[in-house]
Amino acid sequence: MSSADATPKLEKNEYLKEESNNLRGTLLEELADTSTAGITADASQLTKFHGMYVQDDRDIRGERRAKKLEKAFSFMLRVRLPGGVCSPDQYLMMDQLSTDYGNHTIRLTTRQTYQLHGLLKGNLRNVIRGMDRVLMDSIGACGDINRNVMCQPDFKKTHAHAKVYEIAKNISLHLLPKGKAYREIFIDGEKFSGEVEEEPIYGTTYLPRKFKIGVAIPPTNDVDVFSQDLGFIAIFEGEKLLGFNVTVGGGLGTTHGNDKTYPRVADVMGFCTPDQVNQVAEAVVLAQRDNGSRTDRKNARLKYTIDRMGLAAFKAEVEKRTGFALAEAKPFEFKTIEDDYGWNQDINGKWYYVQFVASGRIVDKDGVNLRTAFREIAKIHKGDIRLTPTQNLAFCGIDEADKDAIQKILDDNGVKGPEALSGLRKNAMACPALPTCGLALSESERFIPELLDEFEKVLDEAGLTDDSISIRMTGCPNGCARPYLAEIGLIGKAPGKYNLYLGAAYNGMRLNTLYKESITSEEIVPAVEPHLKAYAKERKEGEGFGDFCVRTGVVTPPSKYTVGQD
């Protein structure tokens, strides 16, 4: 066998990235092509780095095929919004862009940012230029690159957020690509003619796959820090930020039928000081850049790199790049993932209001005019707006004098507070799935309201209505709504069929385990009902539903599914 034959063949995307002229490719020409509403497959890979996915309406694919029409193409745009914090003006811009160019909804993602759906190719520049006017962008929101950096929103309950949020923003800025393609293509509209610029962190082929970072502030783990490629757990001593425990190797996406893919909780690798964070983040990214698989995209995330190398070897690689050793990790404890719903006061005596948003979809529907309410509040709001990792929205820094006006807007638009929600609904998440996501195998966002209604009948009968139990659903195994960390997890397997997982730790430190495979949507509630009723009668004090399922043998997770175990 020749040496050429022995060299593994790189994935097609690797050649595409290298030859793209720093993510330009043919995007400028294809965006100007009015003969089609779509773009080529190669160009669609590059748009991801600029925060956009090509989608189509799958509900009408057959109808359009019968008429010999191309798919009903549109684009989804995702915003880069570190920590999920924005101003009222920025929110109002997203709302206006959705009206002018989108599908009249705004979607809050599980990574604390906005998505606009239904954007036509010819309007992409108008959308991005509008965002640019209020200092927002979509750079690196998708693609083989560091994506939106998450940060526990805190809602000004403590002094911790201001310190930690600045660090999260700095991580995002430090790991941004340095190229000018985004502005040239989508804002200036002029073709680049100078020398190819350097990408000191990413190089010409960027990362092997997507890369996710989350920053957590105990005791809340709403960012699911152990699901992130790289996590930072803030460690405080009173008001003093000592630094961060560093976690590596989390990731939830899998592929049905491929045993070489699996969800994984991150390992705690060590501790760093606040001024070391950017160095550590860059070193981890570089180690993944140079050691991650570029021959098999399904095994290219950092979790697989660490499992191949071993944690000790990966840590040594990181420390070689930083030039300093990580300290020993410090004790921490996570207790909850739930948002602080409704009206509460912050440390400065001002108010904040956290509104539940079903599956993150801000829309006027069925007499509940949530989008109208948020728009009217944003017009008078003087504080900031924070998106949560669980797809909800908070108005923070509200003056006492403005509280009644905001409540009236909510009431006038039929928006109900947390008193109308069960503990299960408060802890529910779902991905968009059909009809827009091209990867969806089954329904998610459109089905979960009906599923929650059925579950709530069981919970009410069992006396569990107010108990916090996490449930998450996705239309495919890629894990966008982090279902593998839910006490009740549902993964789309085929139209109307799901894999049911049970037994995750409520605090996000243990994965769930497959309980039943390929059950129909009608079989989900009956499959879980006896365990919920047993939980109501037999649980120990303070025991979560996932913990109960493990203790009583409903599921038996391998030890590697839990943080801190091999």
N, C-alpha and C positions, 0 to 999 in steps of 0.2 A: 504493500500500500504506500502510495506517495505521501509526502508530508502535506501536500495540498488536500489529498483525500482525507487525511486524519484531522484537518482543521474543521471544527464544527461550523456549520453555516449560520451566519447571523440572521436574525429576524429581518424581514423586509423593512420594518420601521427604522431600523438602525441605518440602513443606506439612505432612506428617505430623509432622515434628520440631517445626516452628514452632508447631503447634497442640496439642502434646502436654502443655502445662503442665509443662515441664522433665522430660520423659520419664515422666510419669505415665499419660497417656492413659486408657484404660479398664481398665488392668491389675488394679486392686483388685477391680473388679466381675467381670472374667473369671476371675480366680483362684478366686473364690467360686462360680462356676457349675459345678455338679456334673453338668449334663446332657451335657457333652462332656469328653473327656480333652484336647482341644486348646484353642487360642485363635484369634482372628481373625488374618488376615494382617497387619493394621495393628498389632495388639498384639504379634505375633511380631517385628516390626521393632524395637519398643521394648525387648523383653526382651533383645535383643542388647547394648544399652548397659549392662544390669545383669548381663551375663556368661552369658546363657543362649540356647540355640537350641532351637527346636521340631524334633523329629525323629520318624521313625516307622520301624518294622521293615519294610524293603522286601522282605525274604524272604517275608513273608506278606501282602503287599498284595493279590495276586490272590485268595488264599483269602478274605480278609475282604471284598473287593469282591463275590465270588460269594455270600457270605452276607448281603450288603447291610449290612455293619457299617462303621463309620468306621475310618479307619486306626488302627493300633496306636501312638497318639501317646505320646511321652515327651519328656523334656528332657535336653539335655546342658548341664552347668554347667562353666564354666572359671574357675579361680581367678586372682586378681591376686596374683602372687608375684614381685616385682621381683628379678631376678638369680637366681631359683630357689632361694633359701636359706630353709630353714624349720627349726623345732625338732622333736625327736622327738614331743612332744605334738601338734604340728600335723599331723605325718604320721599319727599314730594316730587323730586325729579324721577325717582323710580316709578312712582304712581303715574306721573304724566307720560313717561315713555311707554308704560304698559297700555295706556289709553290710546296714544298716538300710533304706536307701532306693534303692540303685542296683542295678547288674547284677553285683555282687560282683567287679568289676575296677576298677583305677585306671589311668588312662592318662596317661603323661608326654608332654607336647606338645613340638613343635619350638620353642616359645617359652618353655621352661623353667618350665612350670607344670603343674598337675594338671587333668584333666578327669574328671568323673563322668558316666557314661552311664546311661540307663534310669530317670531320675527321673520320677515321676508328678507331675502338676500339683499335686495336693493335698498333696504332701510338700515342695514347694520351700521353704516357710517353715521347716520343720523343719531342712532341710539348711543353709540360710543362717544360721539362729539357732545351729546347732551350730558352724559356722565362726566366727561372731562371738564365741563363747565363748573361742576360742583366737586371737582377733585376726586372723582371715583374712576376706577378702571377695572378691567377684567383680565389683566396680565397674569398668566400662570394659574388661572382658576381651574384649569383642566390640563391634561397632557402629562408627559413624562418629566415632571418638574415638581418642586415644592408647591403645594397648593395652599388654600386659605388657612392661615394659622389661627387655631381656635384658642379661646381663653375664657375661663369661667367668668360669667358676667357680673356676679356679686351684687349688682343693683345698689351699690354704695352702702351695703350693710356694714362694711368694715373699711379700714384704711388700706387693706391689702390690694384691692383691685387697681388703684391708681399706679402703684409701683409695678405690679405684675403685668398690667395691660401695656405699659410702655415697653417692657421687655418683649412682649409678644409682637408688638408693632415693629420693633427693631429687628427681630428675627425675620419677619416678613420682608422688610426692606433689604436686609443683608443678603437674603437668598433670592431676590428678584433677578431675572435675567437682565443683562446689561445691554442687549441689542436694541436697535431702534426700529425694528420691523413693525411693531404694534402701531406706533405713531405714524409711520410712513404709510402703512396700508389703510388704516382705519380713520385717521384724523387728518393728516396732511394730504393723502392721496397721491403722493409723488413717488415714483420708483427710485429706489436707492441706487446711487451711482458711484459711491466712494469705496474705499477699501473695506473688506469684511472685518467687522469688529471682533474683538476678543471676548470670549465668555470664560473668565478665569475660574469660575466654579463649575460650570456645566460642560464646557468644551463644545465640540461640534455635534456630539451625539446626545447631549443632555443626560438624563438618568435612564436606567433600564426600564423603569415603570414609574407610575405616580408615587408621590412621597407626601406623607401627611404628618403634621405636627400639631400637638395639643398641649396647652398649659393649664394645669389644674390647681385649684386652691382648696385644700382640704378644709372642712369635711365633705365638700360637695364634689362629686365626680361626674357632673353632667356632660363634660367633654369626652367621657369614656377614654381616659388617658391611656389605658392599656390596649386600646384598639389602634393606637397611632404608631406609625413607623418610628417616630421620635416623640417622646413626651417629657415634659418638665413639671415636676410636682413641687409647688412652692412650700418652703419650710420657713416658718416664722418663729421667732422667740419674742413673744409680746408683739410690739409694733415693728420690730426689726426683721427685715427680710434677710435671713441667713444665706439663702441660696435655693438650689433646686436638686431634688433627686432626679436622675436622668434615667428614662426608660427607653428601651429600643426593641424593635422587632414585633410590634403589634400589627395586626392586619386581619381583616375578616372575609375578604373575597375568596370564593372557591368556584370550582366548575363541577357541575353534576357529572358523576361517572368517572371523574379523574381523581384517583386516590393520592396523587402527588400534590394536590392542592388541598388546603385546609385552613380554617381560621386559627388564629394564634394570639394569645395574650402576650404583651410585652414583658421583657425581663427588666428588672431594676439593675442598672449597670454601675451606678455610683452617684456621686454628689459633686456639684460644681457651684461656685460662687456666682452672684449676679453678673459680675464683669467678665466671667468666663463663658457665658451662655452662647454668644455668637460664635466663638471659637469652637465650642463643642458641637453646635449645630452644623457649622461648615464642615468640621472633621467627619461627622457621621455621614453627611451627604456625600463627601468625597470618597469615603470608604465604600459606600454603596455604589457610587458611580463607577469605581474601579474594580469592584468585586462582584457586583450583581450580575445575574445571567443576562446576556444579550443574545442567547441562542434559543431561549424558550420564554416567551412573555408570560406564560402562565406560572412560571417559577422565578419571576424576576423581582418580586417585591423584597424588601429588606428582611422580612421574616424568614424567607428561604435562604438568603445569604447567611444569616446568623446561624440557622440550623446546619448549613453546610460547613461553615467555618468553626462554629462553636463560639459561645459568648466570650470566653477568655481571649481567644485569638482576635475576635472583632474588637473587643475593648482595647487590646494592645495596639491594634491598627489605628484606632481613634486617638489614643494617647500619643502615639508616634507623630501623628499629624498636629495635635495641639501643642506638643512639647511639654505637657505637664500631666501628672497622674490625677485621675479622679479620686476624690476622697470617698470614704465609706458612706453608704447611704444612711440617712437619718430616719428615725421612726415617723410614721404618718398613719392616719386613719381616715378612711372614707365611710360616710354613713348614708348619704342620700344622692339621688340623681334628679330629684323633683324640683321644678321651679317653684318660687315663692309667689304663688298666684294671688291676684287681687291687690287690695290697697295695703301698703305697709310704709312705715317711716324709715328713713335712712339715718346715718350717723349725724347728719347735719340738721336733723329735724324736718327736712323736706320729705315729700311723699314720692313713692314710686308705685306704678300700677303694672302688673304683669297679666297679660291677656292670653288665654289659651287660644291657639289657632289650630284647628283640626288639620293634621297632616301638613301644616305650614302654609295652607292655601288661603291667601287673603283675597276674598271674593265677596261680592254681594249676591246672596242666593237664599231662596226660600224664606224671605222676610227678615233675614239676618244680614244687615248691610255693613259687614265688617270693614270692607274696603272704604266705604264712604266715611265710616266713623273714624278710622285711622287717619284718613286724609284731613278731616276737619280738626281732629286733635292736633295733628302735626302743624297746622296753620297757626295755632295759638300756643303751642308748646315751647317753653323757654329752655328746657334741659336737653339731655341727649336721649337717643333711642338705642336700645340694646336688643339684639337678636340672641336668642338662647340656643344652645346646642340641641335642644329638644323641640325646635321648630316653633317657638313662641316669641312674643314681642313684648318689650317692656318700655314704658315711658318713665324716665328717671329724672329726679331733680325737680319735682312739681311743687310749686308754691302752694301754701294752704289756700290762698285766695283763688287759685285756679282749679282746685280739686272738684268743686261742685259743677263747674262748667264742663269739665271733662267727663264726669259721671253722667251728666245730662246728655251729652253727645252719645255716649254708649247706650243709655236707656232709649233715647229717641230712635236709635237704629236697630233696636232689638238685640243688642249684644249682651249676653248673659255673663255673669261673673262665675267664680269657681264654685259657688254653692250649688250650681246646677250639674256639676261634674262628679262622676264616681272616681275613686282612687285609681281604677284601671284606666279610665279615659285620660286622666291627667298624666299618666305614664305611657301613653300610646304614641307610636310613631309609624309612619308608612312612607315608602318611596312613591314617586309619581306613577311608575309602571305604565300600563296602557292608558291612553292610546299613543303617547308620544315617544316613550322609550323603546328603542329598537331592540334592546336586550330582553325585555319583559316576556316571561313565559305565561304569566297569569296576572290577574288584577291585584292591586294593592290599595292605592289611595281611594279608588272608587268603591272598593268592597269593605274596607275596614269600618266605616260607620255602621253598616248593617251587622257586621260581626260583633262590634262592641255593644250594640243594642241587645243582641242575643246573650252575650256574656253577662250583661248587667242584670238580666232576669235571674240568672243563676246566683250571681253575687248577692242580690237583694234577698233571695230566699235563704242563702247561707249566712246572712248577716255580715257580709264582707264589702258592702258598698263603699265604705270610706277607707278601706285598706289600700295601701300603695302596693300595687302589683304591676310590674312592667310587661308590656306586650308590644311587639314590633313585627312589622310585616314588610316583605319585599316581593316583587314580582319575579325575581331571579336570584341566583346565589351570590351575586357580587357584593351584597351586604351594605348598600347605601344607607339604610335606616338602622344599621348596626343590630340586626335581629339575633345574631349569635350571642349577644350579651343581654338578651331579654329573658325574663323568667318564663315567658311564653313567647317563643319565636316561630314565625311562619315564613317559609321560603317557597316561592313559586316553583313548581315542578313542571306543570303543563296547564293548559286552559282548565280552570276550575279545580286544580289539584295542588296540594301543598305538602311539604315536609314539615312536620311538627316537632319542635324542639322544646325541651323543658329543663329546668334546673340551674339556670344561671344565677349568680349572686346578684342581688338587687343593687349592690354598690359597684358593679362593673368589674369585679376582680376574679370572676370565674365564668368561663364559657358555658353555654347550655349543651345538651346532648340530644342527639336524634332519638325521638320517642316513637313516632309513627311516620312511615314514608308513604307519599303519594295518596294522602287521604283527600276526599272531596271537601269542598267548602262547607257542605252540610254536616260533615262528620267532625268538624273541628271542635265545636262546643261540647257535644256529647263525649268526645275523647278526654277532654280536660275536666268536665263537670265533676266526676266522682273524686278527683284529687283536690279540687277546690273545696268540696264539702267535707272531705276528710281533714283538710288543712284547717277549716273553721273549727272543727271539734277537737283536733289532736295536736295542734301546734304548741310549741313551747313559747314562753314569754319572749317577745322580741324577734321571733323567728320569721324570716321571710318565706314566701311561697316557694321560691327556688331552693332555698336551704332545706325546706321541708321535703321537697321532692327527692333531694339527694339523701337526706337522713333516713327516709322511709323506704328507699330502694326503688322508687318509681323510675329513676335513671341513675346510672353509676358512671360519672364522668371519669375519664383517665386523669391521673394527677397532673399531667402537663397542661390541663385546661385551666388550672388555677395559678394565679400570680404567686411566684415564690416557690413553685414546685417543679421538679424536673419531669 
